[in-house]
Amino acid sequence: MSENDVKVQNERRKVVLSGIQPTGVITLGNYVGAVSNWDKMQDEYDSIFFIADLHALTVRREPAEFRQGCMSFFAQLLACGIDPERAVLYFQSHVPAHTELQWILNCNTYVGEASRMTQFKDKSARHADNINMGLMDYPVLMAADILLFRSDLVPVGIDQKQHLELARDIAIRFNNRYGDTFVVPDGYIPKTGAKVCSLSDPTSKMSKSDPDPNGWVSVIEDEASIMKKFKRAVTDSGSEIVARPDKPGISNLLAIYSVMTGKSVEAAEKEFAGCGYGTFKTAVGEAVVEKFRPIREAYARFAADKAYIAEVAKAGAEKAARIAARTLSKVKRKVGLVSFDR
Ligand code: TRP
């Protein structure tokens, strides 16, 4: 993305920004809900994507494993088609403006607001032994991520909607207090397959934290393992292959098949009319394997080339830092910090 695009406010293309936490592997759920949409958006928007490594520190991590996981995650994003020629891609921790802006936003956010966030309450309950400040400050860092780049559109999963609302509230409050500074962003919840459900419990979201590893597959998983999990996928009573609320298992598999093949759910229903569940599950597994094969192959190449990842990540961070610096200096001026720049 060219910085001029951002500079020329009148003619600027819309800025789309999103972050993803580096939690080991990109699952089918992450792929359908986030990364595949990022891939599609790169041509249409000025795209900024980053690995939210600072957000990930709100949970205790084993340092060596975490570092390696972050590198692997970067390679997985490249393999999924995030293209450094068309998007800015970097590690959040490499651009200090994120946390600098966070501080100023902290001073414009109320403890009451932050402590009311559903995710904060959930995570506090789940990690009662580690309710750290970062956990409560998480959405303010996310607001900083978004507001730094004058983002217009922020693709997020449904579970992050409340955080996006808070970012909007903070932006509006700041603009009212100090004069027009931030773009108030819109959320973007993708239509197709916004939510992929667990293969072993189709009433809950597909998640790596699922204690049952049969519930999810990743973009770099080996083919035999993917096939095994799809063949075992939990289905519903009856034998019809149709998407209906009383058939969460079959509906989930149809949605996955639709996203993997680009066919509509209706077309898929027709294609499998009269087939047994077993045949259908095998076909869905094969579609996933086909879609992920080039990703797994590209991942192997990227993961083996640390120098390339370093080069791309550094260049991405430099570009991001240049864009962010403009917003940050404006914010500092607005709140009355001394500056000796012109
Ligand atoms: N909190 C987001 C999630 O877990 C990740 C994230 C961090 C993000 N910063 C962001 C998403 C900014 C969108 C915009 O999904």
Boltz pocket constraint, residues with backbone or C-beta under 6 A from the ligand:
constraints:
  - pocket:
      binder: B
      contacts: [[A, 17], [A, 18], [A, 19], [A, 20], [A, 21], [A, 52], [A, 55], [A, 141], [A, 142], [A, 145], [A, 146], [A, 154], [A, 155], [A, 156], [A, 157], [A, 160]]
      max_distance: 6.0
